[in-house]
């Protein structure tokens, strides 16, 4: 049975309170990457990570980009033949608003009922610092590491990581490694460690429909002039059939089915669909009844309306025939769908179904490719043993309905497997007020990360 080595466990146990205080200092920095007034704070957070890694003994550099800096730390003194592991995380955070919905201030870390509340506590400062703390502990106890380690901490994840892929491309030789480890995700449930095996991609569109040159009186012109709001409604209604399946021709052509064993594993997970329905507050769940909720969230592509705008929406009545209407539409993608191909399909479909009397434009605003791991090889085998050592049970394999484009960037550019081993929990309010991270998961996460490096070093 795999367990945490006694010398490392003793150091972790003795330092838990101090490491939590250190994390508090990191969380107090309001490194909101989306707001220019916080640029100095974002730089300060980069400096904090830089200095912490340097203190451990890493060769550390802060690289300025066209946006926020990338912190690069390297330790390359492992025994000959040991693998090189790249750890990625981000030190930037989401804006804290609405401030009035925080129980305690967003940048004043507070522990309540075993939960650490602060902006960035789980996304991703807490999880990034768990890696730094694990490396620090191993260096203090052993004076060395069993593997070579590269740490990349960026400050633009919450605004799209625009400068990260170019950074990886420009430093491809320097960043050569045997695997990438990322902790920026959640476990399936409390006490159930997880390996995230898939991420959906994204193709995000804005559809604009224009009719008359301006809004018109609906009594004087209604019935003779095509209404852009009704035209948009008709267009959107053609995007699904009666079961909720996407009806855009060719939409599913590139979908690569998940292996039956993976689907069978998903169906064995302790997931209560009725509890899920109550949690979201919906009168009923829908779409593609042949699939379970987890299959819908993790393995099926979607086409969703995210926003609508047209005409008069204020208090009372205003009999107006709107001149324009607009919808925001997102498609979540699964392997091997490609955002560019979906863009072409979307534009062709909308052009075909758009009624006469209006002009329709479709703009592709943002995209990211889906990702799926094979879950084979030494990196994943080591992760399974490490998670068992820290949590006392075998990890489960999960998927994620959202997107993390940088995962595909690392895999594509460096040509190595990516392990997503996160320590968040469902309902942790990432991106929302009262964001939190389980203190227990932070402590066990540090131990799991140390055990991962131990296992990878032992298998050299």
C-alpha positions as CSV (number, residue, x, y, z in Angstrom):
1,X,0.0,0.0,0.0
2,X,1.4,3.4,-1.0
3,X,1.7,6.0,1.7
4,X,3.4,9.3,2.3
5,X,7.1,8.8,3.3
6,X,7.4,9.4,7.1
7,X,10.0,12.1,6.9
8,X,7.9,14.2,4.5
9,X,4.7,13.5,6.5
10,X,6.4,14.8,9.7
11,X,7.4,18.0,8.0
12,X,4.0,18.6,6.4
13,X,2.3,18.0,9.8
14,X,4.6,20.4,11.5
15,X,4.2,23.2,8.9
16,X,0.5,23.0,8.0
17,X,-0.4,26.2,10.0
18,X,2.6,28.1,8.7
19,X,2.0,27.1,5.1
20,X,-1.7,28.2,5.4
21,X,-0.4,31.6,6.7
22,X,1.9,31.8,3.7
23,X,-1.0,31.1,1.3
24,X,-2.9,33.9,3.1
25,X,-0.2,36.4,2.1
26,X,-0.4,35.3,-1.5
27,X,-4.2,35.6,-1.5
28,X,-4.1,39.1,-0.1
29,X,-2.6,40.3,-3.4
30,X,-5.5,41.5,-5.6
31,X,-4.0,40.2,-8.9
32,X,-7.0,40.8,-11.1
33,X,-5.7,40.4,-14.6
34,X,-8.8,41.8,-16.3
35,X,-8.4,45.3,-14.7
36,X,-5.6,47.7,-15.6
37,X,-5.8,49.4,-12.2
38,X,-4.5,46.1,-10.8
39,X,-1.5,45.8,-13.1
40,X,0.9,46.6,-10.3
41,X,-0.8,44.0,-8.1
42,X,-0.5,41.4,-10.8
43,X,3.2,42.2,-11.1
44,X,3.4,41.9,-7.3
45,X,1.9,38.5,-7.4
46,X,4.4,37.4,-10.0
47,X,7.2,38.7,-7.8
48,X,5.8,36.8,-4.8
49,X,5.9,33.5,-6.8
50,X,9.4,34.3,-8.2
51,X,10.8,35.0,-4.7
52,X,9.2,31.9,-3.2
53,X,10.7,29.6,-5.9
54,X,14.1,31.3,-5.6
55,X,14.0,30.7,-1.9
56,X,13.5,27.0,-2.4
57,X,16.6,26.9,-4.6
58,X,15.1,27.1,-8.1
59,X,16.7,29.1,-10.9
60,X,14.0,31.7,-11.4
61,X,13.2,34.3,-14.1
62,X,10.3,36.6,-14.5
63,X,9.6,37.0,-18.3
64,X,7.7,40.1,-19.4
65,X,5.2,39.5,-22.1
66,X,2.9,41.8,-24.1
67,X,0.5,41.4,-21.1
68,X,1.3,40.1,-17.6
69,X,4.5,38.4,-16.8
70,X,5.3,34.7,-16.8
71,X,7.3,33.3,-13.9
72,X,9.7,30.5,-14.9
73,X,11.4,28.4,-12.3
74,X,13.8,25.5,-13.0
75,X,15.5,22.8,-10.8
76,X,17.6,20.5,-12.9
77,X,19.8,18.6,-10.4
78,X,17.9,15.3,-10.2
79,X,19.8,12.0,-10.7
80,X,20.8,11.0,-14.2
81,X,17.9,9.5,-16.1
82,X,15.3,11.1,-13.9
83,X,12.3,12.6,-15.8
84,X,11.6,16.3,-16.1
85,X,8.1,17.4,-15.0
86,X,6.6,20.8,-15.9
87,X,4.2,22.2,-13.4
88,X,1.7,24.9,-14.6
89,X,-0.5,27.2,-12.6
90,X,-1.7,30.8,-12.7
91,X,-1.4,33.6,-10.2
92,X,-4.1,35.9,-11.6
93,X,-7.7,35.9,-10.4
94,X,-11.2,36.9,-11.4
95,X,-12.6,40.3,-10.4
96,X,-14.3,40.0,-7.0
97,X,-17.6,41.8,-7.8
98,X,-20.3,41.9,-6.6
99,X,-18.5,42.8,-3.4
100,X,-21.7,42.9,-1.3
101,X,-22.2,39.2,-1.8
102,X,-19.0,38.3,0.0
103,X,-19.5,37.2,3.6
104,X,-15.9,38.5,4.3
105,X,-13.8,40.7,2.0
106,X,-12.5,38.9,-1.1
107,X,-8.9,39.7,-0.4
108,X,-8.9,39.1,3.3
109,X,-8.6,35.3,3.6
110,X,-10.8,33.7,6.2
111,X,-11.3,30.1,7.3
112,X,-14.8,29.1,8.2
113,X,-16.0,25.5,8.8
114,X,-12.9,24.1,7.2
115,X,-13.1,26.3,4.1
116,X,-10.6,28.9,3.1
117,X,-12.6,31.9,1.7
118,X,-10.8,34.3,-0.6
119,X,-10.7,35.2,-4.3
120,X,-8.2,32.9,-5.9
121,X,-8.3,30.4,-3.0
122,X,-9.1,27.5,-5.4
123,X,-8.7,29.2,-8.8
124,X,-5.8,28.9,-8.8
125,X,-3.5,30.4,-6.1
126,X,-4.3,27.7,-3.6
127,X,-3.6,24.9,-6.0
128,X,-0.5,26.5,-7.4
129,X,0.9,27.1,-3.9
130,X,0.2,23.5,-3.0
131,X,2.8,22.6,-5.6
132,X,5.3,25.2,-4.4
133,X,4.8,24.1,-0.8
134,X,5.3,20.4,-1.7
135,X,8.5,21.2,-3.6
136,X,9.7,23.4,-0.6
137,X,9.0,20.6,1.8
138,X,10.9,18.0,-0.2
139,X,13.8,20.3,-0.6
140,X,14.0,21.1,3.1
141,X,13.7,17.4,4.2
142,X,15.9,15.8,1.4
143,X,18.0,18.7,0.1
144,X,17.1,17.5,-3.4
145,X,14.2,16.4,-5.6
146,X,13.8,13.0,-7.2
147,X,12.9,14.6,-10.6
148,X,13.8,17.7,-12.6
149,X,11.1,20.3,-12.2
150,X,10.1,23.3,-14.3
151,X,7.4,25.6,-12.9
152,X,5.4,28.0,-15.1
153,X,3.1,30.5,-13.4
154,X,1.3,32.9,-15.7
155,X,-0.9,36.0,-15.0
156,X,-3.3,35.9,-17.9
157,X,-5.3,32.6,-17.5
158,X,-8.5,34.5,-16.5
159,X,-8.3,36.7,-19.6
160,X,-7.6,34.0,-22.1
161,X,-3.8,33.2,-21.8
162,X,-3.2,35.1,-25.0
163,X,0.6,35.3,-24.5
164,X,1.2,31.8,-23.1
165,X,1.2,29.7,-26.2
166,X,3.7,32.1,-27.9
167,X,5.8,31.9,-24.8
168,X,5.8,28.1,-24.9
169,X,6.6,28.1,-28.7
170,X,9.5,30.5,-28.2
171,X,10.9,28.4,-25.3
172,X,10.1,25.0,-26.7
173,X,13.6,23.6,-26.3
174,X,14.0,25.0,-22.8
175,X,10.6,23.6,-21.7
176,X,11.2,20.1,-23.0
177,X,9.9,17.6,-20.5
178,X,8.4,14.2,-20.0
179,X,5.0,15.4,-18.7
180,X,3.0,18.4,-17.6
181,X,1.1,18.5,-14.3
182,X,-1.8,21.0,-13.7
183,X,-3.8,21.5,-10.6
184,X,-6.6,23.9,-11.7
185,X,-9.6,21.6,-11.5
186,X,-11.9,19.9,-9.0
187,X,-12.3,16.5,-7.4
188,X,-15.6,14.6,-8.1
189,X,-16.7,14.9,-4.5
190,X,-15.3,15.3,-1.0
191,X,-12.9,12.5,-0.2
192,X,-12.9,11.2,-3.8
193,X,-9.6,12.1,-5.5
194,X,-9.9,12.5,-9.3
195,X,-7.9,12.5,-12.5
196,X,-9.5,14.8,-15.1
197,X,-9.5,13.0,-18.4
198,X,-11.3,15.4,-20.8
199,X,-12.2,19.0,-21.4
200,X,-14.8,20.3,-23.9
201,X,-13.6,22.9,-26.4
202,X,-15.5,26.0,-27.4
203,X,-16.7,27.9,-30.4
204,X,-18.4,31.2,-29.4
205,X,-20.5,33.2,-31.8
206,X,-22.4,36.5,-32.1
207,X,-25.3,36.5,-34.5
208,X,-26.6,39.8,-35.6
209,X,-29.9,40.3,-37.5
210,X,-30.7,43.6,-39.1
211,X,-34.0,44.6,-40.7
212,X,-35.3,48.2,-41.1
213,X,-32.9,51.1,-40.7
214,X,-34.3,51.9,-37.3
215,X,-37.0,50.7,-34.8
216,X,-40.5,51.2,-36.2
217,X,-44.0,51.5,-34.8
218,X,-45.4,48.0,-34.7
219,X,-48.9,49.2,-35.6
220,X,-47.9,51.2,-38.6
221,X,-45.3,48.7,-40.0
222,X,-46.0,45.3,-38.3
223,X,-47.1,42.6,-40.8
224,X,-45.3,44.3,-43.7
225,X,-41.8,44.6,-42.5
226,X,-39.9,41.5,-41.3
227,X,-39.2,41.6,-37.6
228,X,-35.5,40.9,-36.8
229,X,-36.4,39.5,-33.4
230,X,-38.8,37.0,-34.9
231,X,-36.3,36.2,-37.6
232,X,-33.6,35.5,-35.0
233,X,-36.0,33.3,-33.0
234,X,-36.7,31.3,-36.1
235,X,-32.9,30.9,-36.8
236,X,-32.2,29.8,-33.2
237,X,-35.1,27.3,-33.2
238,X,-33.6,25.4,-36.1
239,X,-30.4,24.6,-34.2
240,X,-31.9,21.6,-32.3
241,X,-34.4,18.8,-32.9
242,X,-37.1,17.9,-30.5
243,X,-34.8,15.7,-28.4
244,X,-32.3,18.5,-27.9
245,X,-29.8,17.1,-30.4
246,X,-27.9,19.8,-32.4
247,X,-29.5,19.9,-35.9
248,X,-26.8,21.9,-37.7
249,X,-25.8,19.6,-40.6
250,X,-22.4,18.0,-40.1
251,X,-22.1,19.1,-36.5
252,X,-21.4,15.6,-35.2
253,X,-19.3,14.3,-38.1
254,X,-15.9,14.7,-36.4
255,X,-17.0,13.4,-32.9
256,X,-14.8,10.6,-31.6
257,X,-16.7,8.3,-29.3
258,X,-15.4,7.8,-25.8
259,X,-14.2,4.2,-25.1
260,X,-16.9,2.0,-23.6
261,X,-14.8,1.4,-20.5
262,X,-14.7,5.2,-19.8
263,X,-18.4,5.5,-20.2
264,X,-19.0,2.5,-17.9
265,X,-16.8,4.1,-15.3
266,X,-18.8,7.4,-15.5
267,X,-22.0,5.4,-14.9
268,X,-20.6,3.9,-11.8
269,X,-19.8,7.2,-10.2
270,X,-22.0,8.1,-7.2
271,X,-24.0,10.8,-8.9
272,X,-27.6,11.6,-8.0
273,X,-29.4,13.2,-11.0
274,X,-32.4,14.3,-9.0
275,X,-30.1,16.0,-6.5
276,X,-28.4,17.7,-9.4
277,X,-31.8,19.0,-10.7
278,X,-32.6,20.4,-7.3
279,X,-29.2,22.0,-7.0
280,X,-29.6,24.0,-10.2
281,X,-33.3,24.8,-9.4
282,X,-34.7,23.5,-12.7
283,X,-38.2,22.0,-12.9
284,X,-36.8,19.2,-15.1
285,X,-33.6,18.1,-16.8
286,X,-33.6,17.7,-20.6
287,X,-31.9,16.9,-23.9
288,X,-30.8,13.6,-25.4
289,X,-32.5,11.3,-23.0
290,X,-30.4,8.3,-24.0
291,X,-27.4,9.8,-22.1
292,X,-26.8,10.2,-18.4
293,X,-26.3,13.7,-17.0
294,X,-22.5,13.1,-16.6
295,X,-22.3,11.9,-20.2
296,X,-24.1,15.0,-21.4
297,X,-21.8,17.3,-19.4
298,X,-18.5,15.5,-20.2
299,X,-18.8,13.6,-23.5
300,X,-21.5,15.4,-25.6
301,X,-21.2,18.6,-27.7
302,X,-23.7,21.4,-27.2
303,X,-25.1,24.5,-28.9
304,X,-26.4,27.0,-26.3
305,X,-27.9,30.5,-26.5
306,X,-26.0,32.6,-23.9
307,X,-27.7,35.9,-24.4
308,X,-30.4,37.7,-26.4
309,X,-31.0,41.4,-27.1
310,X,-33.6,43.1,-29.1
311,X,-36.3,45.8,-29.0
312,X,-37.9,47.3,-25.9
313,X,-37.4,45.5,-22.6
314,X,-38.1,48.2,-20.1
315,X,-41.1,48.6,-17.7
316,X,-44.5,48.9,-19.3
317,X,-45.4,48.8,-23.0
318,X,-43.7,50.3,-26.1
319,X,-45.1,49.0,-29.3
320,X,-41.9,48.8,-31.3
321,X,-40.8,46.6,-34.2
322,X,-37.0,46.4,-33.5
323,X,-34.5,47.3,-36.2
324,X,-31.9,44.8,-35.0
325,X,-31.6,41.7,-32.8
326,X,-28.6,39.9,-31.5
327,X,-27.8,36.5,-29.9
328,X,-24.6,35.1,-28.2
329,X,-24.3,31.4,-29.0
330,X,-21.7,29.0,-27.6
331,X,-20.9,25.5,-28.8
332,X,-19.1,23.2,-26.5
333,X,-17.0,20.7,-28.4
334,X,-15.7,17.2,-27.9
335,X,-12.8,15.4,-29.6
336,X,-12.2,15.6,-32.5
337,X,-14.4,18.7,-33.3
338,X,-12.5,21.8,-34.4
339,X,-13.7,25.3,-33.7
340,X,-12.8,26.5,-37.3
341,X,-14.8,23.7,-38.8
342,X,-17.8,24.4,-36.5
343,X,-17.6,28.1,-37.5
344,X,-18.0,27.1,-41.2
345,X,-20.9,24.8,-40.3
346,X,-22.6,27.5,-38.2
347,X,-22.3,30.2,-40.9
348,X,-23.6,27.9,-43.6
349,X,-26.5,26.8,-41.5
350,X,-27.5,30.3,-40.5
351,X,-27.3,31.5,-44.1
352,X,-29.5,28.7,-45.3
353,X,-32.3,29.2,-42.7
354,X,-32.3,33.0,-42.4
355,X,-35.6,34.4,-43.7
356,X,-35.7,37.0,-46.5
357,X,-36.1,40.6,-45.4
358,X,-33.2,40.7,-43.0
359,X,-29.4,40.7,-43.1
360,X,-27.7,38.3,-40.9
361,X,-24.0,38.2,-39.9
362,X,-22.3,35.5,-37.8
363,X,-19.0,36.5,-36.0
364,X,-16.8,33.9,-34.4
365,X,-15.6,35.6,-31.2
366,X,-13.5,32.9,-29.5
367,X,-12.6,29.3,-29.8
368,X,-10.6,26.5,-28.1
369,X,-10.1,22.9,-29.0
370,X,-11.3,20.0,-26.9
371,X,-8.9,17.7,-25.2
372,X,-8.8,14.1,-24.0
373,X,-6.1,12.1,-22.2
374,X,-5.3,8.5,-22.9
375,X,-4.6,7.9,-19.2
376,X,-1.8,5.4,-19.9
377,X,1.9,5.6,-19.1
378,X,4.1,6.4,-16.1
379,X,2.7,9.9,-15.4
380,X,-0.9,8.6,-14.9
381,X,0.2,5.4,-13.0
382,X,2.2,7.6,-10.6
383,X,-0.7,9.9,-10.1
384,X,-3.0,7.0,-9.2
385,X,-0.6,5.9,-6.5
386,X,0.1,9.4,-5.2
387,X,-3.6,10.2,-4.8
388,X,-4.2,6.9,-3.0
389,X,-1.3,7.7,-0.7
390,X,-2.8,11.1,0.2
391,X,-6.5,10.3,0.2
392,X,-6.6,6.7,1.1
393,X,-8.7,5.6,-1.8
394,X,-8.3,5.0,-5.6
395,X,-8.9,8.0,-7.7
396,X,-11.8,8.1,-10.2
397,X,-11.6,9.3,-13.7
398,X,-13.8,12.4,-14.5
399,X,-14.5,14.8,-17.3
400,X,-15.1,18.6,-17.4
401,X,-17.7,20.4,-19.4
402,X,-15.7,23.6,-19.5
403,X,-12.5,24.5,-21.4
404,X,-8.9,25.1,-20.4
405,X,-7.2,25.9,-23.8
406,X,-3.7,25.9,-22.3
407,X,-3.9,22.1,-21.8
408,X,-4.1,21.5,-25.5
409,X,-1.3,24.1,-26.1
410,X,1.1,22.2,-23.8
411,X,0.3,18.8,-25.4
412,X,0.5,20.2,-29.0
413,X,3.7,22.2,-28.6
414,X,5.7,20.0,-26.3
415,X,4.3,16.7,-27.4
416,X,4.0,15.2,-23.9
417,X,1.1,14.0,-21.8
418,X,-0.8,16.4,-19.5
419,X,-2.0,15.3,-16.1
420,X,-4.9,17.3,-14.6
421,X,-4.9,16.5,-10.9
422,X,-7.0,19.1,-9.1
423,X,-8.0,19.5,-5.5
424,X,-11.1,21.8,-5.7
425,X,-14.6,20.6,-4.9
426,X,-18.0,21.1,-6.5
427,X,-19.7,24.3,-5.3
428,X,-16.5,26.1,-4.5
429,X,-17.8,29.3,-6.1
430,X,-14.8,29.8,-8.4
431,X,-15.5,33.1,-10.3
432,X,-18.3,33.9,-7.9
433,X,-18.6,35.6,-4.5
434,X,-17.4,33.5,-1.5
435,X,-14.9,31.5,-3.4
436,X,-13.4,28.8,-1.2
437,X,-11.0,25.9,-1.0
438,X,-11.2,23.0,1.4
439,X,-8.3,23.3,3.9
440,X,-8.2,19.5,4.1
441,X,-7.8,19.3,0.4
442,X,-5.1,21.9,0.4
443,X,-3.2,19.8,3.0
444,X,-3.8,16.5,1.3
445,X,-3.1,18.1,-2.1
446,X,0.4,19.0,-1.0
447,X,1.0,15.5,0.1
448,X,-0.3,14.0,-3.1
449,X,2.0,16.3,-5.2
450,X,5.0,15.3,-3.2
451,X,4.0,11.6,-3.5
452,X,3.6,12.1,-7.3
453,X,7.2,13.4,-7.6
454,X,8.4,10.5,-5.4
455,X,6.7,7.9,-7.6
456,X,8.0,9.5,-10.8
457,X,11.5,9.6,-9.4
458,X,11.3,6.0,-8.3
459,X,10.2,4.9,-11.8
460,X,13.2,6.5,-13.6
